[in-house]
Amino acid sequence: MGEVTVEANPEDISAAVVRGWREAGVNRVSLGVQSFDDDVLAWMHRSHDAKRVASAVAILDGEGIQRVSIDLIFAVPESLNRDWTRDLEMAIAMAPGHLSVYGLTIEPHTPVGRWTARGQSTESPDERYEAEFLEAGRRLGAAGFLQYEVSNYALPGQESVHNSAYWQGVPYLGLGPSAHGFDGDRRRWNARDYARWMSLVEGGTDPMEGDELLGPAERAAERVYLGLRTSTGLVATDDEFQRAARWVNEGWARRVNDRLVLTPEGWLRMDSLATNLTNR
């Protein structure tokens, strides 16, 4: 059977709900934990606390979901005094097969974005972002996890099939509010607001909010960017290897046969390298 993943928050998990998922064919759950620090969770406006995470993981295990992924967010404001090392250790102790680790992104039309605009909160400095990103790689690597993509870690054989499809340019179908889909030529995304999405669906209307056709320039940029994101690297041309010579010399990338593979330090500079390789 193929991989069937449900993304859920800890407060969504109950034995009855998970049983229904299992009956529908779900065999993997991605859990939006974000932190094990209750103060950080409250700041993020999350509905769960750390105890609820432990309960959710226990229910998933008890109901036979063997493949569990945990999401964590790093580089939160220093004023929260979050212990990132503790969060990593607690995540490892939950014994998931997969972790996704994302740096905090401050969007303008969110509570965090408004707090930042008013000066009530500040973004984490670049030095903290870098330190926490690299620490995640070291600690998870020591626990047996492979960083197979810039934000994703898995025990051997536990890599996410659907995540990997995105980075390989494989077509996929997006269902639900704000979901994205790709048919190989065109990318589309659904209405973000749930009420609007539901109204369109119930009215028999395609809930698509927007789309874009990938032309040659967009495809070239995606080939570089998606290739650099993964541990297998980018199949590079001679010209691209020449352009990346500085990255190799600085220890930010390695040449592995015909591939350019970024190191963790290189992933921190990935946007700069991708721009360098796509500007002709």
C-alpha positions in Angstrom: 0.0 0.0 0.0 1.2 3.5 -0.7 1.8 6.3 1.7 -1.4 8.1 2.9 -0.6 11.0 5.2 -2.9 13.2 7.3 -1.6 16.4 8.7 -3.1 17.1 12.2 -2.5 19.1 15.3 -2.2 17.3 18.7 -5.7 18.5 19.8 -7.2 16.8 16.7 -6.1 13.4 17.9 -8.5 10.9 19.6 -8.8 7.2 19.5 -12.1 7.4 17.5 -10.7 9.9 15.0 -7.5 7.8 14.4 -9.6 4.7 14.0 -11.6 6.4 11.3 -8.4 7.4 9.6 -7.1 3.9 9.7 -10.3 2.6 8.2 -10.0 5.1 5.4 -6.5 3.9 4.6 -4.3 6.5 6.5 -1.0 5.0 7.5 1.1 8.1 8.4 0.4 11.2 10.5 2.3 14.5 10.4 1.8 16.2 13.8 2.1 20.0 14.1 3.8 20.1 17.5 6.0 23.2 16.9 7.4 23.2 20.5 7.3 21.5 23.8 7.4 24.8 25.6 3.9 25.9 26.8 4.9 29.6 26.8 6.0 29.3 23.1 2.8 27.5 22.2 0.7 30.1 23.8 2.6 32.9 22.0 2.0 31.0 18.7 -1.8 30.9 19.6 -1.6 27.1 19.5 -4.5 25.2 21.2 -2.4 22.4 22.6 0.2 22.1 25.4 3.2 19.8 25.8 1.1 17.2 27.7 -1.3 17.0 24.8 1.5 16.1 22.5 2.5 13.1 24.6 -1.1 12.0 24.7 -1.5 12.3 20.9 1.6 10.3 20.2 0.5 7.6 22.6 -2.9 7.4 20.9 -1.4 7.2 17.4 0.8 4.3 18.6 -2.0 2.5 20.3 -4.2 2.7 17.2 -1.5 1.3 15.0 -0.1 4.3 13.2 3.5 3.3 12.9 4.7 6.2 10.8 4.6 9.5 12.7 6.3 12.8 11.8 6.7 15.7 14.2 6.9 19.4 13.1 9.1 21.8 15.0 9.7 25.5 14.6 13.0 27.1 15.5 14.3 30.7 15.6 11.4 32.1 17.7 12.0 35.5 19.4 14.7 35.5 22.0 12.4 37.2 24.5 10.5 33.8 24.8 13.6 32.2 26.4 12.8 29.0 24.5 15.3 26.1 25.1 15.8 24.7 21.6 18.0 21.9 22.8 15.3 20.7 25.2 12.7 20.8 22.4 14.9 18.6 20.2 15.6 16.1 22.9 11.9 15.9 23.8 11.0 15.3 20.1 13.6 12.5 19.8 12.3 10.9 23.0 8.9 10.6 21.3 10.6 8.2 18.9 9.1 9.5 15.6 10.4 8.2 12.3 10.5 11.6 10.8 10.8 15.3 11.8 10.3 18.5 9.8 12.1 21.5 11.3 11.2 24.9 10.0 12.6 28.4 10.8 9.9 30.8 11.9 8.5 32.9 9.0 6.7 36.1 10.0 3.9 36.8 7.6 2.5 40.4 7.5 -1.2 39.5 7.9 -0.8 37.2 11.0 -0.9 38.1 14.7 2.9 37.6 14.9 3.3 39.9 11.8 1.2 42.6 13.4 3.1 42.3 16.7 6.4 42.6 14.9 5.1 45.7 12.9 4.1 47.3 16.2 7.4 46.6 17.8 5.8 44.2 20.3 7.9 41.3 19.0 11.2 41.0 17.2 12.6 38.5 14.7 15.3 36.2 15.8 18.7 37.4 14.6 20.4 35.6 11.8 23.1 34.2 14.2 20.5 32.5 16.3 18.7 31.1 13.2 22.0 29.6 12.0 23.0 28.2 15.4 19.6 26.5 15.9 19.5 25.1 12.3 22.9 23.6 12.7 22.2 22.3 16.2 19.1 20.5 14.8 21.3 18.7 12.2 23.9 17.7 14.8 21.5 16.4 17.4 19.2 14.6 15.0 22.1 13.2 13.1 23.5 11.8 16.4 20.1 10.2 17.0 20.2 8.4 13.6 18.2 10.8 11.5 19.3 11.6 8.0 18.8 15.2 6.8 17.5 14.3 3.3 16.2 17.8 2.6 16.9 21.2 4.0 14.0 21.0 6.5 13.3 17.3 6.8 15.0 14.5 8.7 14.1 10.8 8.7 15.3 7.5 10.1 16.4 5.2 7.2 13.4 4.1 5.2 11.1 6.7 6.9 11.5 9.5 4.3 8.2 11.1 3.3 7.0 9.9 -0.2 4.8 12.9 -0.9 7.4 15.5 0.3 10.0 13.9 -2.0 7.6 14.1 -4.9 7.4 17.9 -4.5 11.2 18.3 -4.8 11.3 16.0 -7.9 8.7 17.9 -9.9 6.2 15.0 -9.8 2.6 16.0 -10.5 0.3 16.0 -7.4 -3.3 16.8 -6.5 -4.1 19.4 -3.8 -7.5 19.0 -2.0 -8.9 21.3 0.6 -8.6 25.0 1.5 -5.3 26.6 0.5 -4.1 23.3 -1.0 -1.7 23.4 -3.9 -1.6 21.1 -6.9 0.7 20.6 -9.9 -0.1 18.8 -13.2 3.4 18.9 -14.6 3.0 22.3 -16.4 0.7 24.4 -14.3 0.6 25.0 -10.5 -2.7 26.0 -8.9 -3.9 26.7 -5.4 -7.3 26.7 -3.7 -9.1 29.4 -1.8 -7.4 29.9 1.6 -10.5 30.7 3.7 -12.4 27.5 4.8 -15.8 29.1 4.5 -15.2 30.4 1.0 -13.6 27.1 -0.1 -16.6 25.1 1.3 -19.1 27.5 -0.4 -17.5 27.1 -3.8 -17.3 23.3 -3.4 -21.0 23.0 -2.3 -21.9 25.2 -5.2 -20.2 22.9 -7.7 -17.5 25.5 -8.5 -13.8 24.8 -8.8 -12.4 26.3 -5.5 -9.2 27.4 -7.3 -8.0 30.9 -6.2 -5.1 31.2 -8.6 -2.7 29.4 -10.9 0.5 29.9 -12.9 2.0 28.3 -16.0 5.6 27.3 -15.6 7.6 28.6 -18.6 11.2 27.8 -19.5 12.6 30.4 -17.0 10.5 29.1 -14.1 11.3 25.5 -14.9 15.1 26.3 -15.0 14.9 28.1 -11.6 12.9 25.3 -10.0 15.3 22.7 -11.3 18.2 24.5 -9.5 16.3 25.4 -6.3 14.7 22.0 -5.8 17.9 20.1 -6.6 19.9 22.1 -4.1 17.3 21.5 -1.4 17.9 17.8 -1.2 20.8 15.6 0.1 21.1 14.0 -3.4 21.9 17.5 -4.8 21.6 19.1 -8.2 22.7 17.4 -11.4 24.9 20.3 -12.5 26.5 21.4 -15.8 30.1 22.4 -16.1 29.1 26.0 -16.1 27.2 25.5 -12.9 30.1 23.8 -11.2 32.3 26.8 -12.2 29.8 29.2 -10.8 29.6 27.2 -7.6 33.4 27.0 -7.2 33.4 29.5 -4.3 30.8 27.5 -2.4 32.9 24.4 -2.7 36.1 26.2 -1.6 34.2 27.7 1.4 32.9 24.2 2.4 29.3 25.1 1.6 29.0 22.5 -1.1 30.6 19.3 -2.4 31.0 17.9 -5.9 29.8 14.3 -5.9 30.3 12.9 -9.4 27.9 15.0 -11.6 26.0 16.5 -8.6 26.4 19.6 -6.6 25.5 18.8 -3.0 25.1 21.5 -0.3 26.4 21.1 3.2 24.3 22.3 6.2 26.2 25.6 6.1 25.5 25.8 2.4 21.8 25.3 2.9 21.8 28.4 5.0 23.0 30.3 1.9 21.0 28.3 -0.6 19.0 31.3 -2.0 22.1 33.1 -2.8 23.6 30.2 -4.7 20.4 29.5 -6.5 20.3 33.1 -7.7 23.9 32.9 -8.8 23.2 29.7 -10.9 20.0 31.0 -12.6 21.2 34.5 -13.5 22.8 34.2 -17.0 
